[in-house]
Amino acid sequence: MLPLTLLKSSTTLPLLVELKSGTTYNGRLISCDHYMNLNLREVVCTSSDGSQFWKLNECYIRGSSIKYLRLPEEAVENVKEEEKRESQSHGGRGY
């Protein structure tokens, strides 16, 4: 399972993003691209020292600034189900 496949299957799920600066974003994933740039909705941003919070309707996060992502278990299950469906549909003589 590739990281981008996992991320793309997590659309609409809650996501925690920590940036290299220490700032964190909690929100629902709207979309992502192959550079791992993210669009989030219903976001709560927390400063690196945890003393300030901001609520944002939407935000864009550049992929190169991401330190790590935390996805719910549901995202992994979604990818496994998707891979299983794809493997079943590719049966036969390669058509």
Jmol script that loads the backbone (N, CA, C; Angstrom):
load data "model"
ATOM      1  N   MET A   1       0.841  -1.162   0.000  1.00  0.00           N
ATOM      2  CA  MET A   1       0.000   0.000   0.000  1.00  0.00           C
ATOM      3  C   MET A   1       0.897   1.239   0.000  1.00  0.00           C
ATOM      4  N   LEU A   2       0.684   2.100  -0.972  1.00  0.00           N
ATOM      5  CA  LEU A   2       1.486   3.309  -1.111  1.00  0.00           C
ATOM      6  C   LEU A   2       0.924   4.442  -0.255  1.00  0.00           C
ATOM      7  N   PRO A   3       1.781   5.325   0.254  1.00  0.00           N
ATOM      8  CA  PRO A   3       1.299   6.427   1.099  1.00  0.00           C
ATOM      9  C   PRO A   3       0.248   7.311   0.439  1.00  0.00           C
ATOM     10  N   LEU A   4       0.437   7.619  -0.843  1.00  0.00           N
ATOM     11  CA  LEU A   4      -0.544   8.476  -1.512  1.00  0.00           C
ATOM     12  C   LEU A   4      -1.882   7.760  -1.706  1.00  0.00           C
ATOM     13  N   THR A   5      -1.837   6.452  -1.938  1.00  0.00           N
ATOM     14  CA  THR A   5      -3.073   5.677  -2.051  1.00  0.00           C
ATOM     15  C   THR A   5      -3.827   5.728  -0.737  1.00  0.00           C
ATOM     16  N   LEU A   6      -3.103   5.568   0.344  1.00  0.00           N
ATOM     17  CA  LEU A   6      -3.706   5.632   1.674  1.00  0.00           C
ATOM     18  C   LEU A   6      -4.293   7.014   1.929  1.00  0.00           C
ATOM     19  N   LEU A   7      -3.568   8.038   1.570  1.00  0.00           N
ATOM     20  CA  LEU A   7      -4.028   9.408   1.792  1.00  0.00           C
ATOM     21  C   LEU A   7      -5.261   9.727   0.952  1.00  0.00           C
ATOM     22  N   LYS A   8      -5.250   9.333  -0.312  1.00  0.00           N
ATOM     23  CA  LYS A   8      -6.386   9.616  -1.189  1.00  0.00           C
ATOM     24  C   LYS A   8      -7.646   8.867  -0.757  1.00  0.00           C
ATOM     25  N   SER A   9      -7.475   7.684  -0.154  1.00  0.00           N
ATOM     26  CA  SER A   9      -8.650   6.947   0.318  1.00  0.00           C
ATOM     27  C   SER A   9      -9.189   7.533   1.615  1.00  0.00           C
ATOM     28  N   SER A  10      -8.466   8.486   2.205  1.00  0.00           N
ATOM     29  CA  SER A  10      -8.865   9.109   3.469  1.00  0.00           C
ATOM     30  C   SER A  10      -9.678  10.378   3.277  1.00  0.00           C
ATOM     31  N   THR A  11     -10.078  10.668   2.053  1.00  0.00           N
ATOM     32  CA  THR A  11     -10.873  11.868   1.793  1.00  0.00           C
ATOM     33  C   THR A  11     -12.134  11.835   2.645  1.00  0.00           C
ATOM     34  N   THR A  12     -12.448  12.936   3.271  1.00  0.00           N
ATOM     35  CA  THR A  12     -13.569  13.171   4.198  1.00  0.00           C
ATOM     36  C   THR A  12     -13.321  12.633   5.612  1.00  0.00           C
ATOM     37  N   LEU A  13     -12.221  11.936   5.845  1.00  0.00           N
ATOM     38  CA  LEU A  13     -11.932  11.430   7.188  1.00  0.00           C
ATOM     39  C   LEU A  13     -11.135  12.463   7.984  1.00  0.00           C
ATOM     40  N   PRO A  14     -11.219  12.412   9.327  1.00  0.00           N
ATOM     41  CA  PRO A  14     -10.426  13.330  10.142  1.00  0.00           C
ATOM     42  C   PRO A  14      -8.938  13.012  10.017  1.00  0.00           C
ATOM     43  N   LEU A  15      -8.116  14.041  10.117  1.00  0.00           N
ATOM     44  CA  LEU A  15      -6.686  13.906   9.865  1.00  0.00           C
ATOM     45  C   LEU A  15      -5.933  14.867  10.781  1.00  0.00           C
ATOM     46  N   LEU A  16      -4.824  14.402  11.339  1.00  0.00           N
ATOM     47  CA  LEU A  16      -3.939  15.270  12.113  1.00  0.00           C
ATOM     48  C   LEU A  16      -2.670  15.465  11.308  1.00  0.00           C
ATOM     49  N   VAL A  17      -2.278  16.717  11.116  1.00  0.00           N
ATOM     50  CA  VAL A  17      -1.069  17.054  10.371  1.00  0.00           C
ATOM     51  C   VAL A  17      -0.161  17.867  11.280  1.00  0.00           C
ATOM     52  N   GLU A  18       1.082  17.423  11.444  1.00  0.00           N
ATOM     53  CA  GLU A  18       2.057  18.244  12.169  1.00  0.00           C
ATOM     54  C   GLU A  18       3.085  18.735  11.172  1.00  0.00           C
ATOM     55  N   LEU A  19       3.353  20.035  11.223  1.00  0.00           N
ATOM     56  CA  LEU A  19       4.337  20.639  10.332  1.00  0.00           C
ATOM     57  C   LEU A  19       5.720  20.591  10.960  1.00  0.00           C
ATOM     58  N   LYS A  20       6.730  20.795  10.148  1.00  0.00           N
ATOM     59  CA  LYS A  20       8.108  20.832  10.641  1.00  0.00           C
ATOM     60  C   LYS A  20       8.303  21.922  11.692  1.00  0.00           C
ATOM     61  N   SER A  21       7.481  22.966  11.638  1.00  0.00           N
ATOM     62  CA  SER A  21       7.555  24.068  12.602  1.00  0.00           C
ATOM     63  C   SER A  21       6.953  23.698  13.957  1.00  0.00           C
ATOM     64  N   GLY A  22       6.199  22.578  14.017  1.00  0.00           N
ATOM     65  CA  GLY A  22       5.556  22.161  15.257  1.00  0.00           C
ATOM     66  C   GLY A  22       4.082  22.503  15.323  1.00  0.00           C
ATOM     67  N   THR A  23       3.603  23.330  14.423  1.00  0.00           N
ATOM     68  CA  THR A  23       2.188  23.679  14.354  1.00  0.00           C
ATOM     69  C   THR A  23       1.392  22.456  13.924  1.00  0.00           C
ATOM     70  N   THR A  24       0.211  22.249  14.527  1.00  0.00           N
ATOM     71  CA  THR A  24      -0.624  21.112  14.142  1.00  0.00           C
ATOM     72  C   THR A  24      -1.949  21.587  13.562  1.00  0.00           C
ATOM     73  N   TYR A  25      -2.483  20.787  12.663  1.00  0.00           N
ATOM     74  CA  TYR A  25      -3.779  21.039  12.026  1.00  0.00           C
ATOM     75  C   TYR A  25      -4.620  19.781  12.164  1.00  0.00           C
ATOM     76  N   ASN A  26      -5.815  19.928  12.685  1.00  0.00           N
ATOM     77  CA  ASN A  26      -6.788  18.842  12.769  1.00  0.00           C
ATOM     78  C   ASN A  26      -7.976  19.220  11.907  1.00  0.00           C
ATOM     79  N   GLY A  27      -8.299  18.365  10.937  1.00  0.00           N
ATOM     80  CA  GLY A  27      -9.431  18.669  10.074  1.00  0.00           C
ATOM     81  C   GLY A  27      -9.781  17.486   9.203  1.00  0.00           C
ATOM     82  N   ARG A  28     -10.721  17.710   8.305  1.00  0.00           N
ATOM     83  CA  ARG A  28     -11.150  16.664   7.368  1.00  0.00           C
ATOM     84  C   ARG A  28     -10.492  16.902   6.024  1.00  0.00           C
ATOM     85  N   LEU A  29      -9.941  15.842   5.473  1.00  0.00           N
ATOM     86  CA  LEU A  29      -9.241  15.928   4.196  1.00  0.00           C
ATOM     87  C   LEU A  29     -10.232  16.128   3.058  1.00  0.00           C
ATOM     88  N   ILE A  30      -9.997  17.171   2.261  1.00  0.00           N
ATOM     89  CA  ILE A  30     -10.813  17.422   1.070  1.00  0.00           C
ATOM     90  C   ILE A  30     -10.130  16.788  -0.136  1.00  0.00           C
ATOM     91  N   SER A  31      -8.833  17.087  -0.290  1.00  0.00           N
ATOM     92  CA  SER A  31      -8.102  16.550  -1.435  1.00  0.00           C
ATOM     93  C   SER A  31      -6.605  16.583  -1.166  1.00  0.00           C
ATOM     94  N   CYS A  32      -5.879  15.852  -1.992  1.00  0.00           N
ATOM     95  CA  CYS A  32      -4.415  15.876  -1.945  1.00  0.00           C
ATOM     96  C   CYS A  32      -3.900  15.627  -3.364  1.00  0.00           C
ATOM     97  N   ASP A  33      -2.655  16.018  -3.609  1.00  0.00           N
ATOM     98  CA  ASP A  33      -2.061  15.776  -4.921  1.00  0.00           C
ATOM     99  C   ASP A  33      -0.797  14.938  -4.763  1.00  0.00           C
ATOM    100  N   HIS A  34      -0.095  14.686  -5.865  1.00  0.00           N
ATOM    101  CA  HIS A  34       1.076  13.802  -5.818  1.00  0.00           C
ATOM    102  C   HIS A  34       2.277  14.428  -5.117  1.00  0.00           C
ATOM    103  N   TYR A  35       2.209  15.720  -4.781  1.00  0.00           N
ATOM    104  CA  TYR A  35       3.253  16.357  -3.962  1.00  0.00           C
ATOM    105  C   TYR A  35       2.887  16.306  -2.476  1.00  0.00           C
ATOM    106  N   MET A  36       1.775  15.673  -2.147  1.00  0.00           N
ATOM    107  CA  MET A  36       1.221  15.561  -0.814  1.00  0.00           C
ATOM    108  C   MET A  36       0.759  16.916  -0.257  1.00  0.00           C
ATOM    109  N   ASN A  37       0.441  17.857  -1.159  1.00  0.00           N
ATOM    110  CA  ASN A  37      -0.203  19.098  -0.752  1.00  0.00           C
ATOM    111  C   ASN A  37      -1.629  18.742  -0.349  1.00  0.00           C
ATOM    112  N   LEU A  38      -2.097  19.309   0.747  1.00  0.00           N
ATOM    113  CA  LEU A  38      -3.395  18.932   1.296  1.00  0.00           C
ATOM    114  C   LEU A  38      -4.347  20.110   1.364  1.00  0.00           C
ATOM    115  N   ASN A  39      -5.618  19.831   1.153  1.00  0.00           N
ATOM    116  CA  ASN A  39      -6.700  20.779   1.417  1.00  0.00           C
ATOM    117  C   ASN A  39      -7.527  20.173   2.542  1.00  0.00           C
ATOM    118  N   LEU A  40      -7.695  20.938   3.634  1.00  0.00           N
ATOM    119  CA  LEU A  40      -8.471  20.474   4.776  1.00  0.00           C
ATOM    120  C   LEU A  40      -9.669  21.380   4.990  1.00  0.00           C
ATOM    121  N   ARG A  41     -10.715  20.829   5.577  1.00  0.00           N
ATOM    122  CA  ARG A  41     -11.932  21.579   5.905  1.00  0.00           C
ATOM    123  C   ARG A  41     -12.223  21.373   7.387  1.00  0.00           C
ATOM    124  N   GLU A  42     -12.923  22.351   8.005  1.00  0.00           N
ATOM    125  CA  GLU A  42     -13.287  22.297   9.429  1.00  0.00           C
ATOM    126  C   GLU A  42     -12.031  22.073  10.273  1.00  0.00           C
ATOM    127  N   VAL A  43     -11.101  23.000  10.199  1.00  0.00           N
ATOM    128  CA  VAL A  43      -9.762  22.841  10.750  1.00  0.00           C
ATOM    129  C   VAL A  43      -9.606  23.566  12.083  1.00  0.00           C
ATOM    130  N   VAL A  44      -8.904  22.914  13.004  1.00  0.00           N
ATOM    131  CA  VAL A  44      -8.446  23.555  14.232  1.00  0.00           C
ATOM    132  C   VAL A  44      -6.925  23.547  14.174  1.00  0.00           C
ATOM    133  N   CYS A  45      -6.345  24.732  14.191  1.00  0.00           N
ATOM    134  CA  CYS A  45      -4.895  24.904  14.125  1.00  0.00           C
ATOM    135  C   CYS A  45      -4.392  25.207  15.536  1.00  0.00           C
ATOM    136  N   THR A  46      -3.310  24.538  15.937  1.00  0.00           N
ATOM    137  CA  THR A  46      -2.711  24.748  17.249  1.00  0.00           C
ATOM    138  C   THR A  46      -1.275  25.193  17.069  1.00  0.00           C
ATOM    139  N   SER A  47      -0.874  26.238  17.798  1.00  0.00           N
ATOM    140  CA  SER A  47       0.503  26.735  17.703  1.00  0.00           C
ATOM    141  C   SER A  47       1.473  25.684  18.236  1.00  0.00           C
ATOM    142  N   SER A  48       2.734  25.822  17.898  1.00  0.00           N
ATOM    143  CA  SER A  48       3.738  24.824  18.275  1.00  0.00           C
ATOM    144  C   SER A  48       3.898  24.685  19.787  1.00  0.00           C
ATOM    145  N   ASP A  49       3.652  25.758  20.541  1.00  0.00           N
ATOM    146  CA  ASP A  49       3.768  25.661  22.002  1.00  0.00           C
ATOM    147  C   ASP A  49       2.427  25.310  22.663  1.00  0.00           C
ATOM    148  N   GLY A  50       1.368  25.183  21.880  1.00  0.00           N
ATOM    149  CA  GLY A  50       0.060  24.779  22.387  1.00  0.00           C
ATOM    150  C   GLY A  50      -0.706  25.875  23.100  1.00  0.00           C
ATOM    151  N   SER A  51      -0.243  27.107  23.004  1.00  0.00           N
ATOM    152  CA  SER A  51      -0.896  28.189  23.733  1.00  0.00           C
ATOM    153  C   SER A  51      -1.975  28.911  22.929  1.00  0.00           C
ATOM    154  N   GLN A  52      -1.985  28.750  21.611  1.00  0.00           N
ATOM    155  CA  GLN A  52      -2.962  29.443  20.765  1.00  0.00           C
ATOM    156  C   GLN A  52      -3.668  28.455  19.851  1.00  0.00           C
ATOM    157  N   PHE A  53      -4.968  28.728  19.607  1.00  0.00           N
ATOM    158  CA  PHE A  53      -5.792  27.896  18.744  1.00  0.00           C
ATOM    159  C   PHE A  53      -6.540  28.791  17.769  1.00  0.00           C
ATOM    160  N   TRP A  54      -6.729  28.295  16.558  1.00  0.00           N
ATOM    161  CA  TRP A  54      -7.510  28.993  15.544  1.00  0.00           C
ATOM    162  C   TRP A  54      -8.448  28.002  14.892  1.00  0.00           C
ATOM    163  N   LYS A  55      -9.656  28.449  14.616  1.00  0.00           N
ATOM    164  CA  LYS A  55     -10.610  27.621  13.876  1.00  0.00           C
ATOM    165  C   LYS A  55     -10.714  28.188  12.466  1.00  0.00           C
ATOM    166  N   LEU A  56     -10.501  27.339  11.475  1.00  0.00           N
ATOM    167  CA  LEU A  56     -10.520  27.740  10.072  1.00  0.00           C
ATOM    168  C   LEU A  56     -11.549  26.917   9.312  1.00  0.00           C
ATOM    169  N   ASN A  57     -12.233  27.548   8.360  1.00  0.00           N
ATOM    170  CA  ASN A  57     -13.173  26.797   7.514  1.00  0.00           C
ATOM    171  C   ASN A  57     -12.430  25.863   6.579  1.00  0.00           C
ATOM    172  N   GLU A  58     -11.381  26.374   5.941  1.00  0.00           N
ATOM    173  CA  GLU A  58     -10.560  25.586   5.017  1.00  0.00           C
ATOM    174  C   GLU A  58      -9.122  26.043   5.103  1.00  0.00           C
ATOM    175  N   CYS A  59      -8.205  25.157   4.768  1.00  0.00           N
ATOM    176  CA  CYS A  59      -6.805  25.569   4.675  1.00  0.00           C
ATOM    177  C   CYS A  59      -6.064  24.673   3.679  1.00  0.00           C
ATOM    178  N   TYR A  60      -4.975  25.193   3.192  1.00  0.00           N
ATOM    179  CA  TYR A  60      -4.099  24.501   2.250  1.00  0.00           C
ATOM    180  C   TYR A  60      -2.756  24.302   2.946  1.00  0.00           C
ATOM    181  N   ILE A  61      -2.224  23.090   2.899  1.00  0.00           N
ATOM    182  CA  ILE A  61      -0.929  22.796   3.521  1.00  0.00           C
ATOM    183  C   ILE A  61       0.008  22.265   2.448  1.00  0.00           C
ATOM    184  N   ARG A  62       1.149  22.903   2.321  1.00  0.00           N
ATOM    185  CA  ARG A  62       2.142  22.472   1.347  1.00  0.00           C
ATOM    186  C   ARG A  62       2.821  21.188   1.830  1.00  0.00           C
ATOM    187  N   GLY A  63       2.916  20.214   0.957  1.00  0.00           N
ATOM    188  CA  GLY A  63       3.445  18.900   1.317  1.00  0.00           C
ATOM    189  C   GLY A  63       4.858  18.910   1.850  1.00  0.00           C
ATOM    190  N   SER A  64       5.700  19.816   1.352  1.00  0.00           N
ATOM    191  CA  SER A  64       7.099  19.843   1.783  1.00  0.00           C
ATOM    192  C   SER A  64       7.271  20.339   3.219  1.00  0.00           C
ATOM    193  N   SER A  65       6.218  20.922   3.800  1.00  0.00           N
ATOM    194  CA  SER A  65       6.309  21.419   5.176  1.00  0.00           C
ATOM    195  C   SER A  65       5.767  20.418   6.202  1.00  0.00           C
ATOM    196  N   ILE A  66       5.275  19.257   5.733  1.00  0.00           N
ATOM    197  CA  ILE A  66       4.662  18.270   6.625  1.00  0.00           C
ATOM    198  C   ILE A  66       5.731  17.405   7.288  1.00  0.00           C
ATOM    199  N   LYS A  67       5.612  17.278   8.602  1.00  0.00           N
ATOM    200  CA  LYS A  67       6.499  16.405   9.373  1.00  0.00           C
ATOM    201  C   LYS A  67       5.886  15.008   9.432  1.00  0.00           C
ATOM    202  N   TYR A  68       4.615  14.923   9.846  1.00  0.00           N
ATOM    203  CA  TYR A  68       3.923  13.639   9.829  1.00  0.00           C
ATOM    204  C   TYR A  68       2.413  13.820   9.772  1.00  0.00           C
ATOM    205  N   LEU A  69       1.737  12.726   9.422  1.00  0.00           N
ATOM    206  CA  LEU A  69       0.278  12.683   9.327  1.00  0.00           C
ATOM    207  C   LEU A  69      -0.233  11.556  10.217  1.00  0.00           C
ATOM    208  N   ARG A  70      -1.372  11.761  10.817  1.00  0.00           N
ATOM    209  CA  ARG A  70      -2.012  10.690  11.578  1.00  0.00           C
ATOM    210  C   ARG A  70      -3.404  10.480  11.020  1.00  0.00           C
ATOM    211  N   LEU A  71      -3.635   9.270  10.520  1.00  0.00           N
ATOM    212  CA  LEU A  71      -4.911   8.908   9.914  1.00  0.00           C
ATOM    213  C   LEU A  71      -5.661   7.949  10.829  1.00  0.00           C
ATOM    214  N   PRO A  72      -6.984   7.916  10.752  1.00  0.00           N
ATOM    215  CA  PRO A  72      -7.743   6.933  11.537  1.00  0.00           C
ATOM    216  C   PRO A  72      -7.571   5.527  10.955  1.00  0.00           C
ATOM    217  N   GLU A  73      -7.791   4.514  11.789  1.00  0.00           N
ATOM    218  CA  GLU A  73      -7.704   3.115  11.354  1.00  0.00           C
ATOM    219  C   GLU A  73      -8.627   2.841  10.170  1.00  0.00           C
ATOM    220  N   GLU A  74      -9.722   3.544  10.142  1.00  0.00           N
ATOM    221  CA  GLU A  74     -10.711   3.391   9.075  1.00  0.00           C
ATOM    222  C   GLU A  74     -10.084   3.586   7.691  1.00  0.00           C
ATOM    223  N   ALA A  75      -9.095   4.456   7.590  1.00  0.00           N
ATOM    224  CA  ALA A  75      -8.435   4.727   6.314  1.00  0.00           C
ATOM    225  C   ALA A  75      -7.712   3.484   5.810  1.00  0.00           C
ATOM    226  N   VAL A  76      -7.024   2.785   6.687  1.00  0.00           N
ATOM    227  CA  VAL A  76      -6.298   1.566   6.308  1.00  0.00           C
ATOM    228  C   VAL A  76      -7.289   0.494   5.857  1.00  0.00           C
ATOM    229  N   GLU A  77      -8.397   0.365   6.589  1.00  0.00           N
ATOM    230  CA  GLU A  77      -9.422  -0.615   6.219  1.00  0.00           C
ATOM    231  C   GLU A  77     -10.014  -0.300   4.850  1.00  0.00           C
ATOM    232  N   ASN A  78     -10.233   0.993   4.563  1.00  0.00           N
ATOM    233  CA  ASN A  78     -10.776   1.393   3.258  1.00  0.00           C
ATOM    234  C   ASN A  78      -9.850   0.975   2.125  1.00  0.00           C
ATOM    235  N   VAL A  79      -8.548   1.152   2.298  1.00  0.00           N
ATOM    236  CA  VAL A  79      -7.584   0.796   1.255  1.00  0.00           C
ATOM    237  C   VAL A  79      -7.558  -0.715   1.052  1.00  0.00           C
ATOM    238  N   LYS A  80      -7.583  -1.469   2.141  1.00  0.00           N
ATOM    239  CA  LYS A  80      -7.572  -2.931   2.034  1.00  0.00           C
ATOM    240  C   LYS A  80      -8.796  -3.431   1.275  1.00  0.00           C
ATOM    241  N   GLU A  81      -9.962  -2.857   1.573  1.00  0.00           N
ATOM    242  CA  GLU A  81     -11.188  -3.244   0.870  1.00  0.00           C
ATOM    243  C   GLU A  81     -11.106  -2.889  -0.608  1.00  0.00           C
ATOM    244  N   GLU A  82     -10.562  -1.711  -0.904  1.00  0.00           N
ATOM    245  CA  GLU A  82     -10.411  -1.268  -2.289  1.00  0.00           C
ATOM    246  C   GLU A  82      -9.482  -2.204  -3.069  1.00  0.00           C
ATOM    247  N   GLU A  83      -8.345  -2.560  -2.459  1.00  0.00           N
ATOM    248  CA  GLU A  83      -7.389  -3.464  -3.113  1.00  0.00           C
ATOM    249  C   GLU A  83      -8.015  -4.836  -3.342  1.00  0.00           C
ATOM    250  N   LYS A  84      -8.808  -5.291  -2.384  1.00  0.00           N
ATOM    251  CA  LYS A  84      -9.467  -6.590  -2.510  1.00  0.00           C
ATOM    252  C   LYS A  84     -10.456  -6.574  -3.675  1.00  0.00           C
ATOM    253  N   ARG A  85     -11.239  -5.488  -3.781  1.00  0.00           N
ATOM    254  CA  ARG A  85     -12.197  -5.360  -4.886  1.00  0.00           C
ATOM    255  C   ARG A  85     -11.491  -5.327  -6.232  1.00  0.00           C
ATOM    256  N   GLU A  86     -10.379  -4.600  -6.305  1.00  0.00           N
ATOM    257  CA  GLU A  86      -9.632  -4.503  -7.556  1.00  0.00           C
ATOM    258  C   GLU A  86      -9.055  -5.848  -7.967  1.00  0.00           C
ATOM    259  N   SER A  87      -8.543  -6.613  -7.009  1.00  0.00           N
ATOM    260  CA  SER A  87      -7.953  -7.913  -7.340  1.00  0.00           C
ATOM    261  C   SER A  87      -9.018  -8.892  -7.813  1.00  0.00           C
ATOM    262  N   GLN A  88     -10.237  -8.793  -7.291  1.00  0.00           N
ATOM    263  CA  GLN A  88     -11.324  -9.667  -7.708  1.00  0.00           C
ATOM    264  C   GLN A  88     -11.836  -9.300  -9.089  1.00  0.00           C
ATOM    265  N   SER A  89     -11.784  -8.028  -9.439  1.00  0.00           N
ATOM    266  CA  SER A  89     -12.301  -7.600 -10.734  1.00  0.00           C
ATOM    267  C   SER A  89     -11.311  -7.837 -11.868  1.00  0.00           C
ATOM    268  N   HIS A  90     -10.061  -8.157 -11.566  1.00  0.00           N
ATOM    269  CA  HIS A  90      -9.055  -8.385 -12.587  1.00  0.00           C
ATOM    270  C   HIS A  90      -8.806  -9.873 -12.821  1.00  0.00           C
ATOM    271  N   GLY A  91      -9.827 -10.669 -12.677  1.00  0.00           N
ATOM    272  CA  GLY A  91      -9.687 -12.112 -12.899  1.00  0.00           C
ATOM    273  C   GLY A  91      -9.738 -12.452 -14.385  1.00  0.00           C
ATOM    274  N   GLY A  92      -9.637 -13.716 -14.682  1.00  0.00           N
ATOM    275  CA  GLY A  92      -9.765 -14.162 -16.065  1.00  0.00           C
ATOM    276  C   GLY A  92      -8.464 -14.104 -16.832  1.00  0.00           C
ATOM    277  N   ARG A  93      -8.579 -13.784 -18.122  1.00  0.00           N
ATOM    278  CA  ARG A  93      -7.438 -13.852 -19.031  1.00  0.00           C
ATOM    279  C   ARG A  93      -6.784 -12.504 -19.265  1.00  0.00           C
ATOM    280  N   GLY A  94      -6.880 -11.591 -18.332  1.00  0.00           N
ATOM    281  CA  GLY A  94      -6.215 -10.318 -18.470  1.00  0.00           C
ATOM    282  C   GLY A  94      -7.019  -9.272 -19.221  1.00  0.00           C
ATOM    283  N   TYR A  95      -8.298  -9.502 -19.418  1.00  0.00           N
ATOM    284  CA  TYR A  95      -9.125  -8.524 -20.128  1.00  0.00           C
ATOM    285  C   TYR A  95      -9.695  -7.539 -19.173  1.00  0.00           C
TER     286      TYR A  95
END
end "model"
wireframe off; spacefill off
backbone 0.3
color backbone group
